[in-house]
Amino acid sequence: MRVQRLAEALRSVEEAFLIGVPGTTELWLIRHADCYQDAGPDEDPPLSEFGRRQAERLAERVSRLNVAAVYSSPHRRALETARRLAADVR
């Protein structure tokens, strides 16, 4: 009985948030991967080696989805992360 109630609750959450509902648009907000810590506040640091690995792992996961567009801020760390996800970054 508890398992059935839990399953019903999960279905209602999916419906409320339109998860998996055809015709809906999902919007993902992704923060840039790790960047070098020693950069000053006025600098635009690149991704660290760890950050490049993070971005690659994220790209592997996102590659399974049908991504329509990738948007990024002009900061180097954000662009480097976004370009791992798609060649066409806006």
KOLGU-4560 file (N, C-alpha, C; in nm, 3 decimals, padded with zeros to 5 digits):
<recs>
<n_xx: 00.083 n_yy: -00.120 n_zz: 00.000 ca_xx: 00.000 ca_yy: 00.000 ca_zz: 00.000 c_xx: 00.087 c_yy: 00.126 c_zz: 00.000 mol: A seq: 1 type: MET>
<n_xx: 00.192 n_yy: 00.128 n_zz: 00.082 ca_xx: 00.280 ca_yy: 00.246 ca_zz: 00.087 c_xx: 00.350 c_yy: 00.267 c_zz: -00.046 mol: A seq: 2 type: ARG>
<n_xx: 00.391 n_yy: 00.158 n_zz: -00.111 ca_xx: 00.461 ca_yy: 00.169 ca_zz: -00.238 c_xx: 00.368 c_yy: 00.228 c_zz: -00.344 mol: A seq: 3 type: VAL>
<n_xx: 00.244 n_yy: 00.186 n_zz: -00.344 ca_xx: 00.147 ca_yy: 00.238 ca_zz: -00.439 c_xx: 00.122 c_yy: 00.387 c_zz: -00.415 mol: A seq: 4 type: GLN>
<n_xx: 00.110 n_yy: 00.428 n_zz: -00.290 ca_xx: 00.088 ca_yy: 00.570 ca_zz: -00.259 c_xx: 00.209 c_yy: 00.654 c_zz: -00.299 mol: A seq: 5 type: ARG>
<n_xx: 00.328 n_yy: 00.600 n_zz: -00.278 ca_xx: 00.450 ca_yy: 00.670 ca_zz: -00.318 c_xx: 00.456 c_yy: 00.685 c_zz: -00.470 mol: A seq: 6 type: LEU>
<n_xx: 00.422 n_yy: 00.580 n_zz: -00.543 ca_xx: 00.420 ca_yy: 00.586 ca_zz: -00.689 c_xx: 00.320 c_yy: 00.690 c_zz: -00.738 mol: A seq: 7 type: ALA>
<n_xx: 00.204 n_yy: 00.696 n_zz: -00.677 ca_xx: 00.103 ca_yy: 00.795 ca_zz: -00.715 c_xx: 00.152 c_yy: 00.937 c_zz: -00.686 mol: A seq: 8 type: GLU>
<n_xx: 00.219 n_yy: 00.954 n_zz: -00.573 ca_xx: 00.272 ca_yy: 01.085 ca_zz: -00.538 c_xx: 00.379 c_yy: 01.130 c_zz: -00.638 mol: A seq: 9 type: ALA>
<n_xx: 00.466 n_yy: 01.037 n_zz: -00.678 ca_xx: 00.569 ca_yy: 01.071 ca_zz: -00.776 c_xx: 00.508 c_yy: 01.108 c_zz: -00.911 mol: A seq: 10 type: LEU>
<n_xx: 00.404 n_yy: 01.036 n_zz: -00.953 ca_xx: 00.337 ca_yy: 01.070 ca_zz: -01.079 c_xx: 00.275 c_yy: 01.208 c_zz: -01.072 mol: A seq: 11 type: ARG>
<n_xx: 00.218 n_yy: 01.245 n_zz: -00.958 ca_xx: 00.157 ca_yy: 01.377 ca_zz: -00.947 c_xx: 00.264 c_yy: 01.487 c_zz: -00.949 mol: A seq: 12 type: SER>
<n_xx: 00.381 n_yy: 01.460 n_zz: -00.891 ca_xx: 00.491 ca_yy: 01.557 ca_zz: -00.898 c_xx: 00.536 c_yy: 01.573 c_zz: -01.043 mol: A seq: 13 type: VAL>
<n_xx: 00.551 n_yy: 01.461 n_zz: -01.114 ca_xx: 00.590 ca_yy: 01.468 ca_zz: -01.255 c_xx: 00.491 c_yy: 01.550 c_zz: -01.336 mol: A seq: 14 type: GLU>
<n_xx: 00.363 n_yy: 01.528 n_zz: -01.314 ca_xx: 00.261 ca_yy: 01.603 ca_zz: -01.386 c_xx: 00.264 c_yy: 01.751 c_zz: -01.348 mol: A seq: 15 type: GLU>
<n_xx: 00.283 n_yy: 01.781 n_zz: -01.220 ca_xx: 00.283 ca_yy: 01.920 ca_zz: -01.175 c_xx: 00.399 c_yy: 01.998 c_zz: -01.235 mol: A seq: 16 type: ALA>
<n_xx: 00.512 n_yy: 01.932 n_zz: -01.253 ca_xx: 00.630 ca_yy: 02.000 ca_zz: -01.307 c_xx: 00.649 c_yy: 01.971 c_zz: -01.456 mol: A seq: 17 type: PHE>
<n_xx: 00.551 n_yy: 01.909 n_zz: -01.519 ca_xx: 00.552 ca_yy: 01.880 ca_zz: -01.663 c_xx: 00.674 c_yy: 01.800 c_zz: -01.706 mol: A seq: 18 type: LEU>
<n_xx: 00.719 n_yy: 01.709 n_zz: -01.620 ca_xx: 00.833 ca_yy: 01.625 ca_zz: -01.652 c_xx: 00.790 c_yy: 01.518 c_zz: -01.750 mol: A seq: 19 type: ILE>
<n_xx: 00.858 n_yy: 01.515 n_zz: -01.864 ca_xx: 00.828 ca_yy: 01.414 ca_zz: -01.964 c_xx: 00.700 c_yy: 01.436 c_zz: -02.040 mol: A seq: 20 type: GLY>
<n_xx: 00.639 n_yy: 01.551 n_zz: -02.028 ca_xx: 00.514 ca_yy: 01.580 ca_zz: -02.098 c_xx: 00.548 c_yy: 01.632 c_zz: -02.237 mol: A seq: 21 type: VAL>
<n_xx: 00.499 n_yy: 01.567 n_zz: -02.342 ca_xx: 00.528 ca_yy: 01.612 ca_zz: -02.478 c_xx: 00.482 c_yy: 01.757 c_zz: -02.500 mol: A seq: 22 type: PRO>
<n_xx: 00.563 n_yy: 01.832 n_zz: -02.574 ca_xx: 00.527 ca_yy: 01.969 ca_zz: -02.607 c_xx: 00.572 c_yy: 02.072 c_zz: -02.505 mol: A seq: 23 type: GLY>
<n_xx: 00.634 n_yy: 02.028 n_zz: -02.396 ca_xx: 00.683 ca_yy: 02.124 ca_zz: -02.297 c_xx: 00.832 c_yy: 02.152 c_zz: -02.322 mol: A seq: 24 type: THR>
<n_xx: 00.877 n_yy: 02.265 n_zz: -02.277 ca_xx: 01.017 ca_yy: 02.304 ca_zz: -02.292 c_xx: 01.083 c_yy: 02.301 c_zz: -02.156 mol: A seq: 25 type: THR>
<n_xx: 01.197 n_yy: 02.235 n_zz: -02.148 ca_xx: 01.275 ca_yy: 02.234 ca_zz: -02.025 c_xx: 01.386 c_yy: 02.337 c_zz: -02.039 mol: A seq: 26 type: GLU>
<n_xx: 01.413 n_yy: 02.409 n_zz: -01.934 ca_xx: 01.519 ca_yy: 02.507 ca_zz: -01.930 c_xx: 01.615 c_yy: 02.467 c_zz: -01.819 mol: A seq: 27 type: LEU>
<n_xx: 01.739 n_yy: 02.445 n_zz: -01.855 ca_xx: 01.840 ca_yy: 02.407 ca_zz: -01.756 c_xx: 01.931 c_yy: 02.526 c_zz: -01.732 mol: A seq: 28 type: TRP>
<n_xx: 01.955 n_yy: 02.558 n_zz: -01.608 ca_xx: 02.051 ca_yy: 02.660 ca_zz: -01.572 c_xx: 02.174 c_yy: 02.588 c_zz: -01.516 mol: A seq: 29 type: LEU>
<n_xx: 02.285 n_yy: 02.605 n_zz: -01.582 ca_xx: 02.407 ca_yy: 02.533 ca_zz: -01.544 c_xx: 02.515 c_yy: 02.635 c_zz: -01.513 mol: A seq: 30 type: ILE>
<n_xx: 02.573 n_yy: 02.623 n_zz: -01.397 ca_xx: 02.683 ca_yy: 02.712 ca_zz: -01.359 c_xx: 02.810 c_yy: 02.661 c_zz: -01.426 mol: A seq: 31 type: ARG>
<n_xx: 02.900 n_yy: 02.752 n_zz: -01.457 ca_xx: 03.026 ca_yy: 02.712 ca_zz: -01.520 c_xx: 03.101 c_yy: 02.613 c_zz: -01.431 mol: A seq: 32 type: HIS>
<n_xx: 03.187 n_yy: 02.536 n_zz: -01.495 ca_xx: 03.268 ca_yy: 02.440 ca_zz: -01.421 c_xx: 03.376 c_yy: 02.514 c_zz: -01.341 mol: A seq: 33 type: ALA>
<n_xx: 03.454 n_yy: 02.439 n_zz: -01.265 ca_xx: 03.557 ca_yy: 02.495 ca_zz: -01.178 c_xx: 03.659 c_yy: 02.575 c_zz: -01.259 mol: A seq: 34 type: ASP>
<n_xx: 03.695 n_yy: 02.691 n_zz: -01.205 ca_xx: 03.798 ca_yy: 02.772 ca_zz: -01.270 c_xx: 03.911 c_yy: 02.797 c_zz: -01.170 mol: A seq: 35 type: CYS>
<n_xx: 04.019 n_yy: 02.851 n_zz: -01.218 ca_xx: 04.135 ca_yy: 02.874 ca_zz: -01.132 c_xx: 04.101 c_yy: 02.973 c_zz: -01.022 mol: A seq: 36 type: TYR>
<n_xx: 04.138 n_yy: 02.939 n_zz: -00.901 ca_xx: 04.106 ca_yy: 03.018 ca_zz: -00.783 c_xx: 04.196 c_yy: 03.141 c_zz: -00.767 mol: A seq: 37 type: GLN>
<n_xx: 04.317 n_yy: 03.137 n_zz: -00.824 ca_xx: 04.413 ca_yy: 03.243 ca_zz: -00.797 c_xx: 04.393 c_yy: 03.367 c_zz: -00.886 mol: A seq: 38 type: ASP>
<n_xx: 04.290 n_yy: 03.369 n_zz: -00.966 ca_xx: 04.265 ca_yy: 03.485 ca_zz: -01.051 c_xx: 04.204 c_yy: 03.597 c_zz: -00.967 mol: A seq: 39 type: ALA>
<n_xx: 04.238 n_yy: 03.719 n_zz: -01.001 ca_xx: 04.184 ca_yy: 03.834 ca_zz: -00.930 c_xx: 04.041 c_yy: 03.862 c_zz: -00.973 mol: A seq: 40 type: GLY>
<n_xx: 03.972 n_yy: 03.953 n_zz: -00.903 ca_xx: 03.832 ca_yy: 03.981 ca_zz: -00.932 c_xx: 03.809 c_yy: 04.045 c_zz: -01.069 mol: A seq: 41 type: PRO>
<n_xx: 03.912 n_yy: 04.111 n_zz: -01.124 ca_xx: 03.896 ca_yy: 04.175 ca_zz: -01.255 c_xx: 03.941 c_yy: 04.086 c_zz: -01.370 mol: A seq: 42 type: ASP>
<n_xx: 03.988 n_yy: 03.968 n_zz: -01.339 ca_xx: 04.037 ca_yy: 03.877 ca_zz: -01.442 c_xx: 03.924 c_yy: 03.786 c_zz: -01.490 mol: A seq: 43 type: GLU>
<n_xx: 03.947 n_yy: 03.726 n_zz: -01.604 ca_xx: 03.851 ca_yy: 03.633 ca_zz: -01.663 c_xx: 03.920 c_yy: 03.497 c_zz: -01.675 mol: A seq: 44 type: ASP>
<n_xx: 03.924 n_yy: 03.419 n_zz: -01.566 ca_xx: 04.004 ca_yy: 03.296 ca_zz: -01.565 c_xx: 03.944 c_yy: 03.185 c_zz: -01.651 mol: A seq: 45 type: PRO>
<n_xx: 04.032 n_yy: 03.100 n_zz: -01.704 ca_xx: 03.985 ca_yy: 02.982 ca_zz: -01.778 c_xx: 03.944 c_yy: 02.872 c_zz: -01.681 mol: A seq: 46 type: PRO>
<n_xx: 03.890 n_yy: 02.765 n_zz: -01.735 ca_xx: 03.860 ca_yy: 02.649 ca_zz: -01.652 c_xx: 03.989 c_yy: 02.585 c_zz: -01.604 mol: A seq: 47 type: LEU>
<n_xx: 03.984 n_yy: 02.531 n_zz: -01.485 ca_xx: 04.098 ca_yy: 02.454 ca_zz: -01.434 c_xx: 04.093 c_yy: 02.316 c_zz: -01.499 mol: A seq: 48 type: SER>
<n_xx: 04.196 n_yy: 02.237 n_zz: -01.476 ca_xx: 04.196 ca_yy: 02.100 ca_zz: -01.528 c_xx: 04.075 c_yy: 02.023 c_zz: -01.472 mol: A seq: 49 type: GLU>
<n_xx: 04.049 n_yy: 02.041 n_zz: -01.345 ca_xx: 03.932 ca_yy: 01.978 ca_zz: -01.283 c_xx: 03.803 c_yy: 02.027 c_zz: -01.350 mol: A seq: 50 type: PHE>
<n_xx: 03.796 n_yy: 02.156 n_zz: -01.378 ca_xx: 03.679 ca_yy: 02.213 ca_zz: -01.444 c_xx: 03.658 c_yy: 02.157 c_zz: -01.583 mol: A seq: 51 type: GLY>
<n_xx: 03.767 n_yy: 02.134 n_zz: -01.656 ca_xx: 03.754 ca_yy: 02.074 ca_zz: -01.790 c_xx: 03.698 c_yy: 01.933 c_zz: -01.780 mol: A seq: 52 type: ARG>
<n_xx: 03.741 n_yy: 01.859 n_zz: -01.679 ca_xx: 03.686 ca_yy: 01.724 ca_zz: -01.660 c_xx: 03.538 c_yy: 01.731 c_zz: -01.622 mol: A seq: 53 type: ARG>
<n_xx: 03.502 n_yy: 01.828 n_zz: -01.536 ca_xx: 03.361 ca_yy: 01.846 ca_zz: -01.499 c_xx: 03.277 c_yy: 01.875 c_zz: -01.624 mol: A seq: 54 type: GLN>
<n_xx: 03.326 n_yy: 01.966 n_zz: -01.708 ca_xx: 03.252 ca_yy: 02.005 ca_zz: -01.829 c_xx: 03.238 c_yy: 01.886 c_zz: -01.924 mol: A seq: 55 type: ALA>
<n_xx: 03.341 n_yy: 01.804 n_zz: -01.934 ca_xx: 03.333 ca_yy: 01.685 ca_zz: -02.020 c_xx: 03.229 c_yy: 01.586 c_zz: -01.969 mol: A seq: 56 type: GLU>
<n_xx: 03.226 n_yy: 01.565 n_zz: -01.837 ca_xx: 03.126 ca_yy: 01.473 ca_zz: -01.780 c_xx: 02.985 c_yy: 01.527 c_zz: -01.803 mol: A seq: 57 type: ARG>
<n_xx: 02.968 n_yy: 01.656 n_zz: -01.786 ca_xx: 02.838 ca_yy: 01.717 ca_zz: -01.811 c_xx: 02.799 c_yy: 01.701 c_zz: -01.957 mol: A seq: 58 type: LEU>
<n_xx: 02.894 n_yy: 01.722 n_zz: -02.048 ca_xx: 02.867 ca_yy: 01.709 ca_zz: -02.191 c_xx: 02.824 c_yy: 01.566 c_zz: -02.226 mol: A seq: 59 type: ALA>
<n_xx: 02.884 n_yy: 01.466 n_zz: -02.161 ca_xx: 02.844 ca_yy: 01.328 ca_zz: -02.184 c_xx: 02.698 c_yy: 01.306 c_zz: -02.147 mol: A seq: 60 type: GLU>
<n_xx: 02.657 n_yy: 01.361 n_zz: -02.034 ca_xx: 02.518 ca_yy: 01.347 ca_zz: -01.990 c_xx: 02.422 c_yy: 01.422 c_zz: -02.082 mol: A seq: 61 type: ARG>
<n_xx: 02.457 n_yy: 01.544 n_zz: -02.117 ca_xx: 02.369 ca_yy: 01.629 ca_zz: -02.198 c_xx: 02.358 c_yy: 01.575 c_zz: -02.341 mol: A seq: 62 type: VAL>
<n_xx: 02.460 n_yy: 01.504 n_zz: -02.388 ca_xx: 02.459 ca_yy: 01.454 ca_zz: -02.525 c_xx: 02.344 c_yy: 01.356 c_zz: -02.550 mol: A seq: 63 type: SER>
<n_xx: 02.289 n_yy: 01.299 n_zz: -02.446 ca_xx: 02.176 ca_yy: 01.206 ca_zz: -02.460 c_xx: 02.044 c_yy: 01.278 c_zz: -02.482 mol: A seq: 64 type: ARG>
<n_xx: 02.043 n_yy: 01.409 n_zz: -02.464 ca_xx: 01.922 ca_yy: 01.489 ca_zz: -02.475 c_xx: 01.916 c_yy: 01.557 c_zz: -02.611 mol: A seq: 65 type: LEU>
<n_xx: 01.800 n_yy: 01.603 n_zz: -02.646 ca_xx: 01.783 ca_yy: 01.679 ca_zz: -02.770 c_xx: 01.786 c_yy: 01.827 c_zz: -02.734 mol: A seq: 66 type: ASN>
<n_xx: 01.907 n_yy: 01.883 n_zz: -02.725 ca_xx: 01.924 ca_yy: 02.022 ca_zz: -02.684 c_xx: 01.899 c_yy: 02.113 c_zz: -02.804 mol: A seq: 67 type: VAL>
<n_xx: 01.809 n_yy: 02.208 n_zz: -02.787 ca_xx: 01.775 ca_yy: 02.300 ca_zz: -02.897 c_xx: 01.871 c_yy: 02.418 c_zz: -02.903 mol: A seq: 68 type: ALA>
<n_xx: 01.920 n_yy: 02.465 n_zz: -02.789 ca_xx: 02.007 ca_yy: 02.582 ca_zz: -02.788 c_xx: 02.088 c_yy: 02.586 c_zz: -02.659 mol: A seq: 69 type: ALA>
<n_xx: 02.207 n_yy: 02.646 n_zz: -02.669 ca_xx: 02.291 ca_yy: 02.667 ca_zz: -02.552 c_xx: 02.328 c_yy: 02.815 c_zz: -02.551 mol: A seq: 70 type: VAL>
<n_xx: 02.300 n_yy: 02.880 n_zz: -02.440 ca_xx: 02.330 ca_yy: 03.022 ca_zz: -02.422 c_xx: 02.433 c_yy: 03.036 c_zz: -02.311 mol: A seq: 71 type: TYR>
<n_xx: 02.519 n_yy: 03.135 n_zz: -02.321 ca_xx: 02.624 ca_yy: 03.154 ca_zz: -02.222 c_xx: 02.652 c_yy: 03.302 c_zz: -02.203 mol: A seq: 72 type: SER>
<n_xx: 02.704 n_yy: 03.333 n_zz: -02.085 ca_xx: 02.755 ca_yy: 03.468 ca_zz: -02.063 c_xx: 02.886 c_yy: 03.478 c_zz: -02.142 mol: A seq: 73 type: SER>
<n_xx: 02.940 n_yy: 03.597 n_zz: -02.158 ca_xx: 03.065 ca_yy: 03.612 ca_zz: -02.234 c_xx: 03.191 c_yy: 03.577 c_zz: -02.154 mol: A seq: 74 type: PRO>
<n_xx: 03.177 n_yy: 03.540 n_zz: -02.028 ca_xx: 03.294 ca_yy: 03.506 ca_zz: -01.947 c_xx: 03.360 c_yy: 03.380 c_zz: -02.000 mol: A seq: 75 type: HIS>
<n_xx: 03.491 n_yy: 03.381 n_zz: -01.999 ca_xx: 03.569 ca_yy: 03.270 ca_zz: -02.056 c_xx: 03.530 c_yy: 03.136 c_zz: -01.995 mol: A seq: 76 type: ARG>
<n_xx: 03.518 n_yy: 03.130 n_zz: -01.862 ca_xx: 03.486 ca_yy: 03.004 ca_zz: -01.796 c_xx: 03.349 c_yy: 02.952 c_zz: -01.836 mol: A seq: 77 type: ARG>
<n_xx: 03.253 n_yy: 03.044 n_zz: -01.855 ca_xx: 03.118 ca_yy: 03.003 ca_zz: -01.897 c_xx: 03.119 c_yy: 02.956 c_zz: -02.042 mol: A seq: 78 type: ALA>
<n_xx: 03.190 n_yy: 03.028 n_zz: -02.128 ca_xx: 03.198 ca_yy: 02.988 ca_zz: -02.269 c_xx: 03.268 c_yy: 02.853 c_zz: -02.285 mol: A seq: 79 type: LEU>
<n_xx: 03.375 n_yy: 02.832 n_zz: -02.210 ca_xx: 03.445 ca_yy: 02.703 ca_zz: -02.218 c_xx: 03.353 c_yy: 02.588 c_zz: -02.176 mol: A seq: 80 type: GLU>
<n_xx: 03.276 n_yy: 02.609 n_zz: -02.073 ca_xx: 03.182 ca_yy: 02.506 ca_zz: -02.028 c_xx: 03.075 c_yy: 02.484 c_zz: -02.133 mol: A seq: 81 type: THR>
<n_xx: 03.017 n_yy: 02.590 n_zz: -02.185 ca_xx: 02.908 ca_yy: 02.580 ca_zz: -02.282 c_xx: 02.953 c_yy: 02.516 c_zz: -02.412 mol: A seq: 82 type: ALA>
<n_xx: 03.075 n_yy: 02.544 n_zz: -02.455 ca_xx: 03.124 ca_yy: 02.488 ca_zz: -02.582 c_xx: 03.149 c_yy: 02.338 c_zz: -02.573 mol: A seq: 83 type: ARG>
<n_xx: 03.157 n_yy: 02.286 n_zz: -02.454 ca_xx: 03.166 ca_yy: 02.139 ca_zz: -02.439 c_xx: 03.029 c_yy: 02.075 c_zz: -02.467 mol: A seq: 84 type: ARG>
<n_xx: 02.923 n_yy: 02.154 n_zz: -02.446 ca_xx: 02.787 ca_yy: 02.103 ca_zz: -02.463 c_xx: 02.739 c_yy: 02.113 c_zz: -02.607 mol: A seq: 85 type: LEU>
<n_xx: 02.782 n_yy: 02.218 n_zz: -02.677 ca_xx: 02.735 ca_yy: 02.240 ca_zz: -02.813 c_xx: 02.835 c_yy: 02.328 c_zz: -02.887 mol: A seq: 86 type: ALA>
<n_xx: 02.846 n_yy: 02.307 n_zz: -03.017 ca_xx: 02.936 ca_yy: 02.390 ca_zz: -03.099 c_xx: 02.878 c_yy: 02.529 c_zz: -03.117 mol: A seq: 87 type: ALA>
<n_xx: 02.746 n_yy: 02.537 n_zz: -03.127 ca_xx: 02.679 ca_yy: 02.665 ca_zz: -03.150 c_xx: 02.632 c_yy: 02.721 c_zz: -03.016 mol: A seq: 88 type: ASP>
<n_xx: 02.712 n_yy: 02.810 n_zz: -02.958 ca_xx: 02.679 ca_yy: 02.873 ca_zz: -02.831 c_xx: 02.639 c_yy: 03.016 c_zz: -02.858 mol: A seq: 89 type: VAL>
<n_xx: 02.528 n_yy: 03.057 n_zz: -02.804 ca_xx: 02.479 ca_yy: 03.194 ca_zz: -02.826 c_xx: 02.498 c_yy: 03.276 c_zz: -02.701 mol: A seq: 90 type: ARG>
</recs>
